[in-house]
Amino acid sequence: MKVHITRVDNPAAMQSFLSVPDLVYGRGTVPPSAGKYATGLRFMPLANPLLQHLKFANYVATIDDQPVGRVTASVDGLNPRPEEGFWGCFECIDDSGVAAALLDAAAKWLKKQGKTVMIGPATLNTNQQVGLMIKGFEYEPQMEIPYNPPYYQRLVEDAGLEKIHDLECFKWTLPGELPRQLARTGSVPGVMIRPVNYASGREAKIVQEINNRMLAGMWGFIPLSLADTRGFLMSLSSRVPPDLFMIAEVHGRPAGMFLSIPYQKPGQDGDGGVIRLAIGGIVPEFRHQGIHWQLLRSFYTWCKEHGYTRGEASQVAESNDTVKRKIIMPLFGGQIIKLFRVYRRSLD
């Protein structure tokens, strides 16, 4: 059976593109990250500010006129590594020929854009969903975190892509007592920890500055635009309490932030709530002053008061030795429960 690869350029083709997850996962059981509505919004300029600085091409694979796979190729004008292009939104039946044809189509488009390396999976860019899940399939899929069938690893590697980086998720459990590192932490003079203000027009600029300065130089970093940041805050405002998006300021200057996302409320039967420790960091001039311990202490106190007792810290770049050595290992124990792999292909 011959595989046909078609670029999505009309509503009917887009419907085929959006229907592929139903084929892979079964109708009604699609992971949130692959849902039709959420995926469709990513490609609507009015709904996704990323498209102000990003170009993409969607492709769908068909056999006998039936969709059997899809992929997106994208380039980001804000990427500080101009040689990179991305592939993502990948879904495919268990067929190496189909997967290879899709990835070849993405590579061909990226090469036409002047790129020399293809990185992925990354949904449009590395500020979105990144990585192919290769460990942790026993856990329920969650928003913002990639999920895929185990056979995807074989499909991607059979197509000749090679590992470039892993992203790790660590088990987190709320201890009965405040960890020693947090209990002994005193208040740093001039530091204020406050909840994010979703209603403030100035908050997006503050979050943008903190994010771009604290993450610069990290693996996969692409700066957020102001419009990106506004969209990010809007997406969080209905599901993340302000107290779980903490802003640290030193004498009024933005110094750091810590974001956690609740996934499951505490149960009536005594089961603790589930939470994800998502993003955190301190800008360079305020590091090594204990501000990160103050942020974590505020987080632990909130979880204790509201009954959130378990979850994960994700996705931590395998190269982020400082965070793993100073925070993950002493506070969480370092048990990796999920692993996501990022692949590359040279386009030379």
The 8 nearest C-alpha neighbors of each residue, nearest first, counted from 0:
[[1, 2, 62, 63, 3, 61, 96, 97],
 [0, 2, 62, 3, 63, 61, 97, 96],
 [1, 3, 62, 61, 97, 60, 0, 4],
 [2, 4, 61, 60, 5, 62, 1, 59],
 [5, 3, 60, 59, 58, 61, 2, 101],
 [6, 4, 59, 58, 7, 3, 60, 61],
 [5, 7, 58, 57, 8, 59, 4, 56],
 [6, 8, 12, 57, 58, 13, 9, 5],
 [7, 9, 6, 12, 10, 13, 57, 11],
 [8, 10, 12, 11, 7, 13, 14, 6],
 [11, 9, 13, 12, 14, 8, 7, 15],
 [12, 10, 14, 13, 9, 15, 7, 8],
 [13, 11, 15, 7, 14, 9, 10, 16],
 [14, 12, 16, 10, 15, 11, 7, 17],
 [13, 15, 17, 11, 16, 12, 18, 10],
 [14, 16, 12, 18, 13, 17, 66, 11],
 [17, 15, 13, 14, 59, 18, 19, 69],
 [18, 16, 14, 35, 15, 19, 13, 20],
 [17, 19, 15, 16, 21, 20, 14, 22],
 [18, 20, 22, 21, 17, 16, 68, 67],
 [21, 19, 23, 22, 18, 24, 90, 33],
 [22, 20, 26, 25, 19, 24, 23, 18],
 [21, 23, 19, 20, 25, 24, 18, 26],
 [22, 24, 20, 21, 25, 92, 19, 91],
 [25, 23, 21, 29, 20, 22, 28, 26],
 [26, 24, 21, 22, 28, 23, 27, 29],
 [25, 27, 21, 28, 29, 24, 22, 20],
 [26, 28, 29, 25, 21, 24, 30, 34],
 [29, 27, 26, 25, 24, 30, 21, 31],
 [28, 30, 24, 27, 34, 33, 31, 20],
 [31, 29, 32, 33, 140, 28, 34, 146],
 [32, 30, 34, 33, 142, 29, 141, 140],
 [31, 33, 30, 34, 142, 143, 145, 144],
 [32, 34, 31, 30, 38, 29, 20, 35],
 [35, 33, 31, 37, 36, 32, 38, 29],
 [36, 34, 38, 17, 37, 39, 33, 18],
 [35, 37, 39, 38, 34, 40, 17, 33],
 [38, 36, 40, 39, 34, 35, 41, 33],
 [39, 37, 35, 41, 40, 36, 34, 33],
 [38, 40, 36, 41, 37, 42, 35, 43],
 [39, 41, 43, 37, 42, 38, 46, 36],
 [42, 40, 38, 39, 47, 43, 37, 46],
 [41, 43, 40, 39, 44, 47, 38, 50],
 [42, 44, 40, 46, 45, 41, 47, 39],
 [45, 43, 47, 46, 50, 42, 48, 51],
 [44, 46, 43, 47, 48, 40, 50, 42],
 [47, 45, 43, 44, 40, 48, 41, 42],
 [46, 48, 44, 49, 41, 45, 43, 50],
 [49, 47, 50, 227, 51, 226, 44, 46],
 [50, 48, 51, 47, 52, 227, 53, 226],
 [49, 51, 53, 48, 52, 44, 47, 54],
 [50, 52, 49, 48, 53, 44, 47, 54],
 [53, 51, 76, 50, 49, 75, 77, 54],
 [52, 54, 75, 50, 74, 76, 51, 49],
 [55, 53, 74, 73, 75, 50, 52, 56],
 [56, 54, 73, 72, 74, 57, 53, 71],
 [55, 57, 72, 71, 73, 58, 6, 54],
 [58, 56, 71, 7, 6, 70, 72, 55],
 [59, 57, 6, 70, 5, 7, 69, 71],
 [58, 60, 69, 5, 16, 68, 4, 6],
 [61, 59, 4, 68, 3, 67, 66, 69],
 [62, 60, 66, 65, 3, 67, 64, 2],
 [61, 63, 2, 64, 65, 1, 3, 66],
 [62, 64, 65, 61, 0, 1, 2, 66],
 [65, 63, 62, 61, 66, 3, 60, 67],
 [64, 66, 61, 62, 63, 67, 15, 60],
 [67, 65, 61, 60, 15, 68, 19, 64],
 [68, 66, 61, 60, 92, 91, 19, 65],
 [69, 67, 91, 60, 90, 59, 19, 66],
 [68, 70, 59, 90, 58, 89, 60, 16],
 [69, 71, 89, 88, 58, 87, 57, 101],
 [72, 70, 57, 87, 86, 88, 56, 58],
 [71, 73, 86, 105, 56, 55, 85, 57],
 [74, 72, 55, 85, 123, 54, 84, 86],
 [75, 73, 84, 54, 53, 85, 55, 76],
 [76, 74, 53, 77, 78, 52, 54, 73],
 [75, 77, 52, 78, 53, 74, 81, 54],
 [78, 76, 75, 79, 221, 222, 52, 53],
 [77, 79, 221, 80, 75, 76, 81, 222],
 [80, 78, 81, 77, 221, 220, 222, 76],
 [81, 79, 78, 82, 83, 221, 77, 219],
 [82, 80, 83, 79, 78, 114, 76, 84],
 [81, 83, 114, 115, 80, 116, 84, 113],
 [84, 82, 116, 81, 114, 117, 80, 115],
 [83, 85, 117, 74, 73, 114, 109, 118],
 [86, 84, 118, 73, 117, 119, 72, 121],
 [85, 87, 72, 119, 120, 71, 121, 118],
 [86, 88, 120, 122, 121, 89, 71, 70],
 [89, 87, 70, 122, 71, 90, 69, 86],
 [90, 88, 70, 87, 69, 91, 71, 120],
 [91, 89, 68, 69, 20, 88, 19, 70],
 [92, 90, 68, 67, 93, 69, 98, 23],
 [91, 93, 94, 67, 23, 68, 90, 22],
 [94, 92, 91, 95, 150, 154, 151, 98],
 [93, 95, 96, 97, 92, 98, 154, 91],
 [96, 94, 98, 154, 97, 99, 93, 157],
 [97, 95, 99, 94, 98, 100, 2, 158],
 [96, 98, 100, 94, 95, 99, 101, 2],
 [97, 99, 95, 101, 100, 96, 154, 102],
 [98, 100, 158, 102, 96, 101, 97, 103],
 [101, 99, 103, 97, 98, 102, 96, 104],
 [102, 100, 104, 98, 103, 99, 70, 97],
 [101, 103, 105, 99, 104, 100, 106, 98],
 [102, 104, 106, 100, 101, 105, 99, 107],
 [105, 103, 107, 101, 102, 106, 100, 108],
 [104, 106, 72, 102, 108, 103, 107, 109],
 [107, 105, 103, 109, 104, 108, 110, 102],
 [106, 108, 104, 110, 105, 109, 103, 111],
 [109, 107, 111, 105, 110, 106, 104, 112],
 [110, 108, 112, 106, 111, 107, 114, 84],
 [109, 111, 114, 113, 107, 112, 108, 106],
 [110, 112, 108, 109, 113, 107, 114, 106],
 [113, 111, 109, 110, 114, 108, 74, 84],
 [112, 114, 110, 111, 115, 109, 82, 81],
 [115, 113, 82, 110, 109, 83, 112, 116],
 [114, 116, 346, 82, 347, 345, 110, 83],
 [115, 117, 345, 346, 83, 344, 114, 82],
 [116, 118, 84, 344, 343, 85, 83, 345],
 [119, 117, 343, 85, 342, 84, 86, 116],
 [120, 118, 121, 86, 342, 341, 85, 87],
 [119, 121, 87, 130, 86, 129, 341, 131],
 [122, 120, 129, 119, 87, 124, 125, 128],
 [121, 123, 87, 128, 124, 88, 127, 129],
 [122, 124, 73, 121, 87, 85, 127, 125],
 [125, 123, 121, 126, 122, 127, 85, 75],
 [124, 126, 127, 121, 129, 219, 128, 221],
 [127, 125, 124, 221, 128, 220, 129, 223],
 [126, 128, 125, 122, 124, 129, 121, 123],
 [129, 127, 122, 121, 145, 143, 144, 125],
 [130, 128, 121, 120, 125, 127, 122, 145],
 [129, 131, 341, 339, 340, 120, 132, 121],
 [132, 130, 339, 340, 133, 120, 341, 145],
 [131, 133, 339, 134, 146, 338, 147, 130],
 [132, 134, 338, 339, 131, 149, 152, 340],
 [135, 133, 338, 337, 132, 136, 339, 336],
 [136, 134, 337, 137, 336, 138, 338, 133],
 [135, 137, 138, 134, 149, 139, 133, 132],
 [136, 138, 135, 139, 134, 140, 337, 336],
 [139, 137, 136, 135, 140, 337, 336, 141],
 [138, 140, 141, 137, 136, 30, 135, 146],
 [141, 139, 30, 146, 138, 142, 31, 144],
 [142, 140, 144, 143, 139, 31, 30, 262],
 [141, 143, 144, 31, 32, 140, 145, 30],
 [142, 144, 128, 32, 141, 145, 127, 31],
 [143, 145, 142, 141, 128, 146, 32, 140],
 [146, 144, 128, 32, 132, 143, 130, 129],
 [145, 147, 132, 140, 144, 30, 148, 32],
 [146, 148, 132, 149, 151, 145, 131, 90],
 [147, 149, 150, 151, 146, 136, 132, 24],
 [150, 148, 151, 152, 133, 147, 132, 136],
 [149, 151, 153, 152, 148, 154, 93, 147],
 [152, 150, 154, 153, 149, 148, 155, 147],
 [153, 151, 155, 150, 154, 156, 149, 133],
 [152, 154, 156, 150, 151, 155, 157, 149],
 [155, 153, 151, 157, 95, 152, 156, 98],
 [156, 154, 158, 152, 157, 153, 160, 151],
 [155, 157, 160, 159, 158, 153, 154, 152],
 [158, 156, 154, 159, 155, 153, 95, 160],
 [159, 157, 99, 155, 156, 160, 154, 98],
 [158, 160, 156, 157, 161, 155, 344, 99],
 [161, 159, 156, 344, 343, 342, 158, 155],
 [162, 160, 342, 343, 163, 159, 156, 344],
 [161, 163, 342, 164, 341, 343, 340, 160],
 [162, 164, 342, 341, 343, 161, 165, 340],
 [165, 163, 341, 162, 340, 166, 317, 342],
 [166, 164, 340, 339, 317, 341, 316, 167],
 [165, 167, 316, 339, 315, 314, 317, 338],
 [166, 168, 338, 315, 314, 337, 316, 313],
 [169, 167, 313, 337, 314, 312, 335, 336],
 [170, 168, 335, 312, 311, 334, 336, 333],
 [169, 171, 311, 334, 336, 310, 335, 312],
 [170, 172, 311, 310, 331, 309, 169, 312],
 [171, 173, 309, 308, 174, 310, 170, 331],
 [172, 174, 308, 309, 175, 171, 299, 307],
 [175, 173, 176, 172, 177, 178, 308, 299],
 [174, 176, 173, 177, 178, 303, 172, 308],
 [177, 175, 174, 178, 173, 179, 182, 303],
 [176, 178, 182, 179, 181, 174, 175, 299],
 [179, 177, 181, 180, 182, 176, 330, 174],
 [178, 180, 182, 181, 183, 177, 176, 184],
 [179, 181, 178, 182, 183, 184, 292, 330],
 [182, 180, 184, 179, 178, 183, 296, 292],
 [181, 183, 179, 184, 180, 177, 178, 296],
 [182, 184, 181, 180, 179, 185, 178, 177],
 [185, 183, 181, 182, 180, 292, 186, 293],
 [184, 186, 183, 187, 293, 182, 289, 181],
 [185, 187, 188, 184, 293, 190, 290, 289],
 [186, 188, 190, 189, 185, 290, 289, 288],
 [189, 187, 190, 186, 249, 250, 191, 185],
 [188, 190, 250, 249, 187, 191, 248, 251],
 [191, 189, 249, 188, 248, 187, 250, 192],
 [190, 192, 248, 247, 193, 249, 189, 250],
 [193, 191, 247, 246, 245, 248, 190, 294],
 [192, 194, 246, 245, 191, 247, 195, 242],
 [195, 193, 245, 242, 241, 244, 246, 196],
 [194, 196, 241, 244, 245, 197, 246, 193],
 [195, 197, 198, 199, 194, 202, 241, 193],
 [196, 198, 199, 195, 236, 232, 202, 241],
 [199, 197, 196, 200, 202, 201, 195, 236],
 [200, 198, 201, 202, 196, 197, 203, 195],
 [199, 201, 202, 198, 203, 197, 204, 196],
 [202, 200, 199, 204, 203, 205, 198, 196],
 [201, 203, 205, 204, 199, 200, 206, 196],
 [202, 204, 206, 205, 229, 201, 228, 207],
 [203, 205, 207, 202, 206, 201, 208, 225],
 [204, 206, 202, 208, 203, 207, 209, 253],
 [207, 205, 203, 209, 208, 204, 210, 202],
 [208, 206, 204, 210, 205, 209, 203, 228],
 [209, 207, 205, 211, 206, 210, 212, 204],
 [208, 210, 206, 212, 207, 211, 213, 255],
 [211, 209, 207, 213, 212, 208, 206, 214],
 [210, 212, 222, 208, 214, 209, 213, 215],
 [211, 213, 209, 215, 210, 282, 214, 208],
 [212, 214, 282, 210, 281, 211, 280, 215],
 [215, 213, 217, 211, 212, 210, 216, 220],
 [216, 214, 212, 217, 211, 213, 220, 222],
 [215, 217, 214, 218, 220, 219, 213, 212],
 [218, 216, 214, 215, 220, 219, 319, 316],
 [217, 219, 220, 216, 316, 318, 319, 164],
 [220, 218, 125, 217, 221, 126, 216, 78],
 [221, 219, 217, 218, 215, 222, 214, 216],
 [220, 222, 78, 77, 219, 79, 223, 126],
 [223, 221, 211, 224, 220, 77, 78, 215],
 [224, 222, 227, 228, 207, 225, 211, 221],
 [223, 225, 227, 226, 228, 222, 207, 49],
 [224, 226, 228, 227, 229, 204, 207, 223],
 [225, 227, 229, 224, 228, 48, 230, 49],
 [228, 226, 224, 230, 225, 48, 229, 223],
 [229, 227, 231, 225, 230, 226, 203, 207],
 [228, 230, 226, 232, 231, 203, 227, 233],
 [229, 231, 233, 227, 228, 232, 234, 226],
 [230, 232, 228, 234, 229, 233, 227, 235],
 [233, 231, 235, 229, 234, 230, 236, 228],
 [232, 234, 230, 236, 235, 231, 229, 197],
 [233, 235, 231, 232, 236, 230, 237, 238],
 [236, 234, 232, 233, 239, 238, 237, 231],
 [235, 237, 233, 238, 234, 239, 232, 197],
 [238, 236, 235, 239, 234, 233, 240, 232],
 [237, 239, 235, 236, 240, 261, 260, 234],
 [238, 240, 235, 236, 260, 237, 241, 243],
 [241, 239, 242, 243, 238, 244, 236, 237],
 [240, 242, 194, 195, 244, 243, 239, 196],
 [243, 241, 194, 240, 244, 245, 195, 193],
 [244, 242, 241, 259, 240, 258, 245, 239],
 [245, 243, 258, 241, 242, 195, 257, 194],
 [244, 246, 194, 257, 256, 193, 195, 243],
 [245, 247, 256, 193, 192, 255, 194, 195],
 [248, 246, 192, 255, 254, 256, 191, 253],
 [247, 249, 253, 254, 252, 191, 251, 190],
 [250, 248, 190, 252, 189, 251, 254, 191],
 [249, 251, 189, 252, 248, 190, 191, 253],
 [250, 252, 249, 248, 253, 191, 190, 189],
 [251, 253, 249, 248, 250, 254, 247, 205],
 [254, 252, 248, 255, 247, 209, 205, 251],
 [253, 255, 248, 247, 282, 281, 252, 249],
 [256, 254, 281, 247, 280, 282, 209, 246],
 [255, 257, 246, 245, 279, 247, 280, 258],
 [256, 258, 279, 245, 278, 244, 280, 294],
 [259, 257, 244, 278, 277, 243, 279, 245],
 [260, 258, 276, 277, 243, 275, 244, 261],
 [259, 261, 275, 274, 239, 262, 276, 258],
 [262, 260, 274, 263, 273, 275, 259, 239],
 [263, 261, 274, 273, 260, 264, 275, 141],
 [264, 262, 273, 272, 261, 265, 274, 266],
 [263, 265, 272, 266, 273, 262, 261, 271],
 [264, 266, 272, 271, 270, 306, 307, 263],
 [267, 265, 270, 268, 269, 264, 271, 272],
 [266, 268, 269, 265, 270, 271, 264, 272],
 [269, 267, 266, 270, 265, 271, 272, 264],
 [268, 270, 267, 266, 271, 265, 306, 272],
 [271, 269, 266, 268, 265, 272, 267, 308],
 [272, 270, 265, 308, 307, 306, 269, 266],
 [271, 273, 265, 307, 264, 263, 308, 306],
 [274, 272, 263, 310, 309, 262, 307, 261],
 [273, 275, 261, 310, 262, 260, 309, 276],
 [274, 276, 311, 260, 259, 310, 277, 312],
 [277, 275, 259, 312, 311, 313, 278, 258],
 [276, 278, 259, 258, 275, 313, 312, 260],
 [279, 277, 258, 257, 276, 259, 280, 256],
 [280, 278, 257, 256, 258, 277, 281, 255],
 [279, 281, 255, 213, 256, 257, 282, 291],
 [280, 282, 255, 213, 254, 286, 283, 285],
 [281, 283, 213, 254, 212, 255, 285, 284],
 [284, 282, 286, 285, 281, 213, 212, 254],
 [285, 283, 286, 282, 254, 281, 287, 288],
 [286, 284, 283, 282, 254, 288, 281, 287],
 [285, 287, 283, 288, 284, 281, 282, 290],
 [288, 286, 289, 285, 290, 291, 284, 283],
 [289, 287, 286, 290, 285, 187, 291, 292],
 [288, 290, 292, 291, 287, 293, 187, 184],
 [291, 289, 293, 292, 288, 294, 187, 286],
 [292, 290, 294, 293, 289, 295, 281, 280],
 [291, 293, 295, 289, 290, 294, 181, 296],
 [294, 292, 296, 290, 291, 295, 297, 289],
 [293, 295, 291, 297, 292, 296, 298, 290],
 [296, 294, 298, 292, 297, 293, 299, 291],
 [295, 297, 293, 299, 298, 294, 181, 292],
 [298, 296, 300, 294, 295, 299, 301, 293],
 [297, 299, 295, 301, 296, 300, 302, 294],
 [300, 298, 296, 302, 301, 297, 295, 303],
 [299, 301, 297, 303, 298, 302, 296, 304],
 [300, 302, 304, 298, 303, 299, 305, 297],
 [303, 301, 307, 299, 305, 304, 300, 306],
 [304, 302, 300, 301, 306, 305, 299, 307],
 [303, 305, 301, 302, 306, 300, 307, 299],
 [306, 304, 302, 303, 307, 301, 265, 272],
 [305, 307, 303, 271, 302, 304, 265, 272],
 [308, 306, 272, 302, 271, 273, 305, 309],
 [307, 309, 173, 271, 172, 272, 306, 273],
 [310, 308, 172, 273, 171, 173, 307, 274],
 [309, 311, 274, 273, 171, 275, 170, 172],
 [310, 312, 170, 171, 275, 169, 313, 276],
 [311, 313, 276, 169, 168, 275, 277, 171],
 [314, 312, 168, 315, 277, 311, 167, 276],
 [313, 315, 168, 167, 166, 316, 312, 277],
 [316, 314, 167, 313, 166, 317, 168, 319],
 [317, 315, 166, 318, 319, 167, 165, 314],
 [316, 318, 319, 165, 166, 315, 167, 164],
 [319, 317, 316, 320, 218, 164, 315, 165],
 [320, 318, 316, 317, 321, 322, 323, 315],
 [319, 321, 323, 318, 322, 324, 317, 325],
 [322, 320, 324, 323, 319, 325, 326, 318],
 [323, 321, 325, 326, 324, 320, 319, 327],
 [322, 324, 327, 320, 321, 326, 325, 328],
 [323, 325, 321, 322, 328, 320, 326, 327],
 [324, 326, 322, 323, 321, 327, 329, 328],
 [327, 325, 322, 323, 329, 330, 328, 324],
 [328, 326, 323, 331, 330, 333, 329, 324],
 [327, 329, 332, 333, 324, 331, 330, 326],
 [330, 328, 326, 327, 332, 331, 325, 324],
 [331, 329, 327, 326, 328, 332, 178, 180],
 [332, 330, 327, 171, 328, 333, 329, 170],
 [331, 333, 328, 334, 329, 330, 327, 170],
 [332, 334, 328, 331, 327, 169, 335, 170],
 [335, 333, 169, 170, 332, 336, 331, 168],
 [336, 334, 169, 168, 337, 333, 170, 167],
 [337, 335, 169, 135, 168, 170, 334, 338],
 [338, 336, 135, 134, 168, 335, 167, 339],
 [337, 339, 134, 167, 133, 166, 132, 168],
 [340, 338, 132, 130, 131, 166, 165, 133],
 [339, 341, 165, 130, 131, 164, 166, 132],
 [340, 342, 130, 164, 119, 163, 162, 165],
 [343, 341, 162, 161, 163, 119, 118, 160],
 [344, 342, 118, 117, 161, 160, 163, 162],
 [343, 345, 117, 160, 116, 346, 161, 118],
 [344, 346, 116, 347, 115, 117, 343, 160],
 [345, 347, 115, 116, 110, 344, 117, 106],
 [346, 115, 345, 116, 110, 114, 344, 113]]
